[in-house]
Amino acid sequence: MSAVIEHRVDSDNEFKQQVANSFSAASQSYMQGARLQQQVALDVLALLPKAPSGHLLDLGCGPGWLHPRFAEYCSAFTAVDLSAGMLAKAAQAALAKTYLQADAQQLPLCDNSADTVFSSLMLQWCAKPAAVFREVSRVLTPGGKVVMTTLVEGTLSELAQAFASLDSYPHVSRFLAVDNIKQAALAATDIRWQFEQRRYPLYYPDVQSLARELKLLGANQVAGRRNGLTGKGYWQQLAQAYEGHRTMLGLPASYQVLIISGVKYGS
Protein backbone atom coordinates (compact mmCIF):
# COMPACT_ATOMS: atom_id res chain seq x y z
CA MET A 1 0.00 0.00 0.00
CA SER A 2 1.35 3.41 -0.90
CA ALA A 3 0.95 6.11 1.72
CA VAL A 4 -0.63 9.42 0.72
CA ILE A 5 0.31 12.57 2.63
CA GLU A 6 -1.86 15.62 2.00
CA HIS A 7 -1.05 19.07 3.39
CA ARG A 8 -4.03 21.20 4.36
CA VAL A 9 -3.37 23.27 7.47
CA ASP A 10 -4.87 26.60 8.43
CA SER A 11 -1.73 28.36 9.67
CA ASP A 12 -3.42 31.64 10.65
CA ASN A 13 -3.60 30.74 14.29
CA GLU A 14 -0.30 31.34 16.09
CA PHE A 15 -1.07 28.83 18.82
CA LYS A 16 -1.81 26.07 16.34
CA GLN A 17 1.50 26.73 14.63
CA GLN A 18 3.29 26.60 17.98
CA VAL A 19 1.67 23.28 18.78
CA ALA A 20 2.50 21.86 15.36
CA ASN A 21 6.12 23.00 15.54
CA SER A 22 6.61 21.71 19.09
CA PHE A 23 5.35 18.24 18.34
CA SER A 24 7.18 18.07 15.02
CA ALA A 25 10.42 18.81 16.88
CA ALA A 26 9.59 15.99 19.32
CA SER A 27 8.58 13.43 16.69
CA GLN A 28 11.82 11.43 17.00
CA SER A 29 11.97 11.42 20.81
CA TYR A 30 8.24 11.19 21.55
CA MET A 31 7.98 7.47 22.21
CA GLN A 32 10.81 7.59 24.75
CA GLY A 33 8.56 9.59 27.07
CA ALA A 34 5.07 8.47 26.03
CA ARG A 35 4.23 6.24 28.98
CA LEU A 36 0.97 8.02 29.72
CA GLN A 37 -0.01 8.32 26.07
CA GLN A 38 0.43 4.59 25.50
CA GLN A 39 -1.48 3.59 28.63
CA VAL A 40 -4.43 5.88 27.93
CA ALA A 41 -4.68 5.01 24.24
CA LEU A 42 -4.66 1.27 24.90
CA ASP A 43 -7.26 1.64 27.65
CA VAL A 44 -9.73 3.52 25.44
CA LEU A 45 -9.08 1.50 22.28
CA ALA A 46 -10.42 -1.44 24.26
CA LEU A 47 -13.75 0.40 24.52
CA LEU A 48 -14.33 -0.05 20.78
CA PRO A 49 -15.84 -3.28 19.49
CA LYS A 50 -13.41 -5.42 17.54
CA ALA A 51 -14.64 -5.63 13.95
CA PRO A 52 -12.20 -5.57 11.01
CA SER A 53 -14.59 -3.56 8.83
CA GLY A 54 -15.45 0.07 8.13
CA HIS A 55 -13.30 3.19 8.00
CA LEU A 56 -11.61 4.62 11.10
CA LEU A 57 -10.39 8.19 11.55
CA ASP A 58 -7.43 8.68 13.89
CA LEU A 59 -7.43 12.32 15.00
CA GLY A 60 -4.05 13.38 16.34
CA CYS A 61 -2.25 10.22 15.27
CA GLY A 62 1.18 11.29 16.55
CA PRO A 63 4.03 8.99 15.41
CA GLY A 64 1.57 6.20 14.63
CA TRP A 65 2.73 3.67 17.20
CA LEU A 66 -0.86 2.45 17.71
CA HIS A 67 -1.61 1.89 14.01
CA PRO A 68 -0.69 -1.82 13.83
CA ARG A 69 -3.52 -2.50 16.28
CA PHE A 70 -6.17 -0.83 14.12
CA ALA A 71 -6.46 -3.93 11.90
CA GLU A 72 -8.74 -5.41 14.57
CA TYR A 73 -11.07 -2.40 14.51
CA CYS A 74 -11.41 -1.37 10.84
CA SER A 75 -10.65 -2.36 7.27
CA ALA A 76 -8.94 0.97 6.52
CA PHE A 77 -8.10 4.15 8.37
CA THR A 78 -7.12 7.78 7.82
CA ALA A 79 -4.44 9.30 10.05
CA VAL A 80 -4.70 13.02 10.80
CA ASP A 81 -2.25 15.24 12.65
CA LEU A 82 -1.51 18.94 12.79
CA SER A 83 2.22 18.22 13.04
CA ALA A 84 4.08 17.51 9.80
CA GLY A 85 6.88 15.81 11.72
CA MET A 86 4.55 13.46 13.57
CA LEU A 87 2.68 12.64 10.38
CA ALA A 88 5.89 11.88 8.49
CA LYS A 89 6.98 9.57 11.31
CA ALA A 90 3.65 7.73 11.21
CA ALA A 91 3.73 7.49 7.41
CA GLN A 92 6.95 5.49 7.49
CA ALA A 93 4.88 2.41 8.33
CA ALA A 94 2.49 3.04 5.40
CA LEU A 95 -0.44 1.42 7.22
CA ALA A 96 -3.06 4.14 6.76
CA LYS A 97 -5.02 4.68 3.57
CA THR A 98 -4.25 8.39 3.85
CA TYR A 99 -2.01 10.55 6.03
CA LEU A 100 -3.58 13.98 6.26
CA GLN A 101 -1.96 17.05 7.80
CA ALA A 102 -4.97 19.02 8.99
CA ASP A 103 -6.62 20.84 11.84
CA ALA A 104 -9.14 18.74 13.79
CA GLN A 105 -11.23 21.88 14.20
CA GLN A 106 -11.74 22.09 10.41
CA LEU A 107 -11.33 18.74 8.72
CA PRO A 108 -11.12 18.56 4.91
CA LEU A 109 -13.19 15.37 4.93
CA CYS A 110 -16.62 14.52 3.55
CA ASP A 111 -19.72 14.23 5.70
CA ASN A 112 -20.49 10.72 6.97
CA SER A 113 -17.10 9.43 5.85
CA ALA A 114 -15.90 7.64 9.03
CA ASP A 115 -17.51 4.70 10.78
CA THR A 116 -15.30 5.19 13.83
CA VAL A 117 -13.45 8.21 15.21
CA PHE A 118 -10.55 7.63 17.59
CA SER A 119 -8.59 10.41 19.26
CA SER A 120 -6.39 10.15 22.33
CA LEU A 121 -4.84 13.07 24.20
CA MET A 122 -5.12 15.48 21.29
CA LEU A 123 -8.12 17.59 22.24
CA GLN A 124 -6.33 19.53 25.00
CA TRP A 125 -4.13 21.19 22.37
CA CYS A 126 -7.15 22.54 20.47
CA ALA A 127 -8.24 26.09 21.25
CA LYS A 128 -11.84 25.37 20.22
CA PRO A 129 -12.91 21.92 21.44
CA ALA A 130 -16.53 22.59 20.43
CA ALA A 131 -15.36 22.87 16.82
CA VAL A 132 -13.67 19.47 17.10
CA PHE A 133 -16.86 17.87 18.39
CA ARG A 134 -18.84 19.45 15.54
CA GLU A 135 -16.39 18.03 13.04
CA VAL A 136 -16.52 14.59 14.65
CA SER A 137 -20.30 14.68 14.43
CA ARG A 138 -20.18 15.78 10.79
CA VAL A 139 -17.77 13.13 9.50
CA LEU A 140 -19.18 10.26 11.56
CA THR A 141 -21.67 7.96 9.85
CA PRO A 142 -25.09 7.38 11.47
CA GLY A 143 -24.61 4.63 14.02
CA GLY A 144 -20.88 5.31 14.05
CA LYS A 145 -18.83 5.31 17.23
CA VAL A 146 -16.39 7.82 18.68
CA VAL A 147 -13.94 7.50 21.55
CA MET A 148 -11.74 10.41 22.60
CA THR A 149 -9.59 11.37 25.56
CA THR A 150 -8.27 14.67 26.79
CA LEU A 151 -6.33 16.02 29.73
CA VAL A 152 -8.47 18.16 32.02
CA GLU A 153 -8.13 20.49 34.97
CA GLY A 154 -6.03 19.05 37.78
CA THR A 155 -3.41 17.55 35.50
CA LEU A 156 0.12 17.95 36.91
CA SER A 157 -1.37 19.49 40.06
CA GLU A 158 1.66 18.51 42.14
CA LEU A 159 4.02 20.28 39.76
CA ALA A 160 1.76 23.33 39.64
CA GLN A 161 1.66 23.49 43.43
CA ALA A 162 5.45 23.28 43.64
CA PHE A 163 5.84 26.13 41.15
CA ALA A 164 3.16 28.18 42.94
CA SER A 165 5.17 28.05 46.15
CA LEU A 166 8.03 29.83 44.36
CA ASP A 167 6.29 32.48 42.24
CA SER A 168 2.97 33.48 40.72
CA TYR A 169 3.85 32.86 37.07
CA PRO A 170 2.04 30.15 35.05
CA HIS A 171 4.42 27.26 34.42
CA VAL A 172 1.92 24.45 33.76
CA SER A 173 -0.75 24.38 31.07
CA ARG A 174 -4.20 25.32 32.30
CA PHE A 175 -6.43 22.56 31.04
CA LEU A 176 -10.18 22.99 30.72
CA ALA A 177 -12.56 21.89 33.45
CA VAL A 178 -14.56 18.72 32.85
CA ASP A 179 -17.83 20.68 32.74
CA ASN A 180 -16.49 22.88 29.95
CA ILE A 181 -15.56 19.86 27.87
CA LYS A 182 -18.92 18.23 28.49
CA GLN A 183 -20.75 21.40 27.48
CA ALA A 184 -18.75 21.58 24.25
CA ALA A 185 -19.48 17.94 23.41
CA LEU A 186 -23.18 18.07 24.25
CA ALA A 187 -23.62 20.89 21.75
CA ALA A 188 -23.20 18.17 19.11
CA THR A 189 -26.70 16.89 19.76
CA ASP A 190 -26.76 14.06 17.22
CA ILE A 191 -24.35 11.99 19.30
CA ARG A 192 -25.30 10.16 22.49
CA TRP A 193 -22.34 11.02 24.72
CA GLN A 194 -20.85 9.32 27.77
CA PHE A 195 -18.10 10.67 30.01
CA GLU A 196 -15.72 9.09 32.50
CA GLN A 197 -12.85 10.74 34.37
CA ARG A 198 -9.80 8.73 35.40
CA ARG A 199 -6.63 9.68 37.24
CA TYR A 200 -3.36 8.34 35.87
CA PRO A 201 -0.44 8.78 38.29
CA LEU A 202 3.13 8.46 37.06
CA TYR A 203 6.15 8.43 39.38
CA TYR A 204 9.62 9.90 39.03
CA PRO A 205 12.83 9.77 41.08
CA ASP A 206 13.14 13.57 40.91
CA VAL A 207 11.57 16.62 39.30
CA GLN A 208 14.30 16.77 36.65
CA SER A 209 13.18 13.36 35.36
CA LEU A 210 9.63 14.66 34.99
CA ALA A 211 10.88 17.74 33.15
CA ARG A 212 12.96 15.58 30.80
CA GLU A 213 9.96 13.43 29.95
CA LEU A 214 7.81 16.47 29.17
CA LYS A 215 10.59 17.73 26.91
CA LEU A 216 10.75 14.40 25.05
CA LEU A 217 7.03 14.69 24.39
CA GLY A 218 7.23 18.28 23.18
CA ALA A 219 4.57 19.24 25.72
CA ASN A 220 6.89 21.58 27.58
CA GLN A 221 6.93 23.92 24.60
CA VAL A 222 3.19 24.58 24.69
CA ALA A 223 2.78 24.88 28.44
CA GLY A 224 2.45 28.24 30.10
CA ARG A 225 5.77 29.20 31.63
CA ARG A 226 8.01 32.11 32.49
CA ASN A 227 11.23 32.16 30.51
CA GLY A 228 14.60 32.39 32.19
CA LEU A 229 13.79 30.36 35.29
CA THR A 230 15.96 27.35 34.52
CA GLY A 231 19.00 28.16 36.65
CA LYS A 232 20.42 25.67 39.11
CA GLY A 233 19.19 27.61 42.14
CA TYR A 234 15.64 27.75 40.87
CA TRP A 235 15.56 24.03 40.12
CA GLN A 236 16.87 23.28 43.59
CA GLN A 237 14.06 25.32 45.09
CA LEU A 238 11.53 23.58 42.88
CA ALA A 239 12.87 20.15 43.82
CA GLN A 240 12.62 21.04 47.50
CA ALA A 241 9.05 22.24 47.08
CA TYR A 242 8.09 19.06 45.21
CA GLU A 243 9.52 16.80 47.93
CA GLY A 244 6.40 17.28 50.03
CA HIS A 245 4.53 15.10 47.53
CA ARG A 246 7.00 12.19 47.57
CA THR A 247 5.58 8.70 48.12
CA MET A 248 7.18 5.28 48.42
CA LEU A 249 6.94 5.04 44.64
CA GLY A 250 8.65 8.37 44.02
CA LEU A 251 7.46 11.85 43.12
CA PRO A 252 3.93 11.62 41.68
CA ALA A 253 2.67 13.46 38.63
CA SER A 254 -1.08 13.12 38.34
CA TYR A 255 -2.79 13.25 34.96
CA GLN A 256 -6.55 13.78 34.96
CA VAL A 257 -8.00 12.20 31.84
CA LEU A 258 -11.56 12.57 30.57
CA ILE A 259 -12.77 9.67 28.42
CA ILE A 260 -15.42 10.80 25.97
CA SER A 261 -17.37 8.20 24.01
CA GLY A 262 -20.49 8.28 21.95
CA VAL A 263 -22.67 6.83 19.21
CA LYS A 264 -24.18 8.94 16.46
CA TYR A 265 -27.94 8.64 16.23
CA GLY A 266 -29.29 6.90 13.16
CA SER A 267 -29.38 3.48 11.64
C-alpha positions in Angstrom: 0.0 0.0 0.0 1.4 3.4 -0.9 1.0 6.1 1.7 -0.6 9.4 0.7 0.3 12.6 2.6 -1.9 15.6 2.0 -1.0 19.1 3.4 -4.0 21.2 4.4 -3.4 23.3 7.5 -4.9 26.6 8.4 -1.7 28.4 9.7 -3.4 31.6 10.7 -3.6 30.7 14.3 -0.3 31.3 16.1 -1.1 28.8 18.8 -1.8 26.1 16.3 1.5 26.7 14.6 3.3 26.6 18.0 1.7 23.3 18.8 2.5 21.9 15.4 6.1 23.0 15.5 6.6 21.7 19.1 5.4 18.2 18.3 7.2 18.1 15.0 10.4 18.8 16.9 9.6 16.0 19.3 8.6 13.4 16.7 11.8 11.4 17.0 12.0 11.4 20.8 8.2 11.2 21.6 8.0 7.5 22.2 10.8 7.6 24.8 8.6 9.6 27.1 5.1 8.5 26.0 4.2 6.2 29.0 1.0 8.0 29.7 0.0 8.3 26.1 0.4 4.6 25.5 -1.5 3.6 28.6 -4.4 5.9 27.9 -4.7 5.0 24.2 -4.7 1.3 24.9 -7.3 1.6 27.7 -9.7 3.5 25.4 -9.1 1.5 22.3 -10.4 -1.4 24.3 -13.7 0.4 24.5 -14.3 0.0 20.8 -15.8 -3.3 19.5 -13.4 -5.4 17.5 -14.6 -5.6 13.9 -12.2 -5.6 11.0 -14.6 -3.6 8.8 -15.5 0.1 8.1 -13.3 3.2 8.0 -11.6 4.6 11.1 -10.4 8.2 11.5 -7.4 8.7 13.9 -7.4 12.3 15.0 -4.0 13.4 16.3 -2.3 10.2 15.3 1.2 11.3 16.6 4.0 9.0 15.4 1.6 6.2 14.6 2.7 3.7 17.2 -0.9 2.4 17.7 -1.6 1.9 14.0 -0.7 -1.8 13.8 -3.5 -2.5 16.3 -6.2 -0.8 14.1 -6.5 -3.9 11.9 -8.7 -5.4 14.6 -11.1 -2.4 14.5 -11.4 -1.4 10.8 -10.6 -2.4 7.3 -8.9 1.0 6.5 -8.1 4.2 8.4 -7.1 7.8 7.8 -4.4 9.3 10.1 -4.7 13.0 10.8 -2.3 15.2 12.7 -1.5 18.9 12.8 2.2 18.2 13.0 4.1 17.5 9.8 6.9 15.8 11.7 4.6 13.5 13.6 2.7 12.6 10.4 5.9 11.9 8.5 7.0 9.6 11.3 3.6 7.7 11.2 3.7 7.5 7.4 7.0 5.5 7.5 4.9 2.4 8.3 2.5 3.0 5.4 -0.4 1.4 7.2 -3.1 4.1 6.8 -5.0 4.7 3.6 -4.3 8.4 3.8 -2.0 10.5 6.0 -3.6 14.0 6.3 -2.0 17.0 7.8 -5.0 19.0 9.0 -6.6 20.8 11.8 -9.1 18.7 13.8 -11.2 21.9 14.2 -11.7 22.1 10.4 -11.3 18.7 8.7 -11.1 18.6 4.9 -13.2 15.4 4.9 -16.6 14.5 3.5 -19.7 14.2 5.7 -20.5 10.7 7.0 -17.1 9.4 5.9 -15.9 7.6 9.0 -17.5 4.7 10.8 -15.3 5.2 13.8 -13.5 8.2 15.2 -10.5 7.6 17.6 -8.6 10.4 19.3 -6.4 10.1 22.3 -4.8 13.1 24.2 -5.1 15.5 21.3 -8.1 17.6 22.2 -6.3 19.5 25.0 -4.1 21.2 22.4 -7.2 22.5 20.5 -8.2 26.1 21.2 -11.8 25.4 20.2 -12.9 21.9 21.4 -16.5 22.6 20.4 -15.4 22.9 16.8 -13.7 19.5 17.1 -16.9 17.9 18.4 -18.8 19.5 15.5 -16.4 18.0 13.0 -16.5 14.6 14.7 -20.3 14.7 14.4 -20.2 15.8 10.8 -17.8 13.1 9.5 -19.2 10.3 11.6 -21.7 8.0 9.8 -25.1 7.4 11.5 -24.6 4.6 14.0 -20.9 5.3 14.0 -18.8 5.3 17.2 -16.4 7.8 18.7 -13.9 7.5 21.5 -11.7 10.4 22.6 -9.6 11.4 25.6 -8.3 14.7 26.8 -6.3 16.0 29.7 -8.5 18.2 32.0 -8.1 20.5 35.0 -6.0 19.0 37.8 -3.4 17.5 35.5 0.1 17.9 36.9 -1.4 19.5 40.1 1.7 18.5 42.1 4.0 20.3 39.8 1.8 23.3 39.6 1.7 23.5 43.4 5.4 23.3 43.6 5.8 26.1 41.2 3.2 28.2 42.9 5.2 28.0 46.2 8.0 29.8 44.4 6.3 32.5 42.2 3.0 33.5 40.7 3.8 32.9 37.1 2.0 30.1 35.0 4.4 27.3 34.4 1.9 24.5 33.8 -0.7 24.4 31.1 -4.2 25.3 32.3 -6.4 22.6 31.0 -10.2 23.0 30.7 -12.6 21.9 33.4 -14.6 18.7 32.9 -17.8 20.7 32.7 -16.5 22.9 29.9 -15.6 19.9 27.9 -18.9 18.2 28.5 -20.7 21.4 27.5 -18.8 21.6 24.2 -19.5 17.9 23.4 -23.2 18.1 24.3 -23.6 20.9 21.8 -23.2 18.2 19.1 -26.7 16.9 19.8 -26.8 14.1 17.2 -24.3 12.0 19.3 -25.3 10.2 22.5 -22.3 11.0 24.7 -20.8 9.3 27.8 -18.1 10.7 30.0 -15.7 9.1 32.5 -12.9 10.7 34.4 -9.8 8.7 35.4 -6.6 9.7 37.2 -3.4 8.3 35.9 -0.4 8.8 38.3 3.1 8.5 37.1 6.1 8.4 39.4 9.6 9.9 39.0 12.8 9.8 41.1 13.1 13.6 40.9 11.6 16.6 39.3 14.3 16.8 36.7 13.2 13.4 35.4 9.6 14.7 35.0 10.9 17.7 33.1 13.0 15.6 30.8 10.0 13.4 30.0 7.8 16.5 29.2 10.6 17.7 26.9 10.8 14.4 25.0 7.0 14.7 24.4 7.2 18.3 23.2 4.6 19.2 25.7 6.9 21.6 27.6 6.9 23.9 24.6 3.2 24.6 24.7 2.8 24.9 28.4 2.5 28.2 30.1 5.8 29.2 31.6 8.0 32.1 32.5 11.2 32.2 30.5 14.6 32.4 32.2 13.8 30.4 35.3 16.0 27.4 34.5 19.0 28.2 36.7 20.4 25.7 39.1 19.2 27.6 42.1 15.6 27.8 40.9 15.6 24.0 40.1 16.9 23.3 43.6 14.1 25.3 45.1 11.5 23.6 42.9 12.9 20.2 43.8 12.6 21.0 47.5 9.0 22.2 47.1 8.1 19.1 45.2 9.5 16.8 47.9 6.4 17.3 50.0 4.5 15.1 47.5 7.0 12.2 47.6 5.6 8.7 48.1 7.2 5.3 48.4 6.9 5.0 44.6 8.6 8.4 44.0 7.5 11.8 43.1 3.9 11.6 41.7 2.7 13.5 38.6 -1.1 13.1 38.3 -2.8 13.3 35.0 -6.5 13.8 35.0 -8.0 12.2 31.8 -11.6 12.6 30.6 -12.8 9.7 28.4 -15.4 10.8 26.0 -17.4 8.2 24.0 -20.5 8.3 21.9 -22.7 6.8 19.2 -24.2 8.9 16.5 -27.9 8.6 16.2 -29.3 6.9 13.2 -29.4 3.5 11.6 
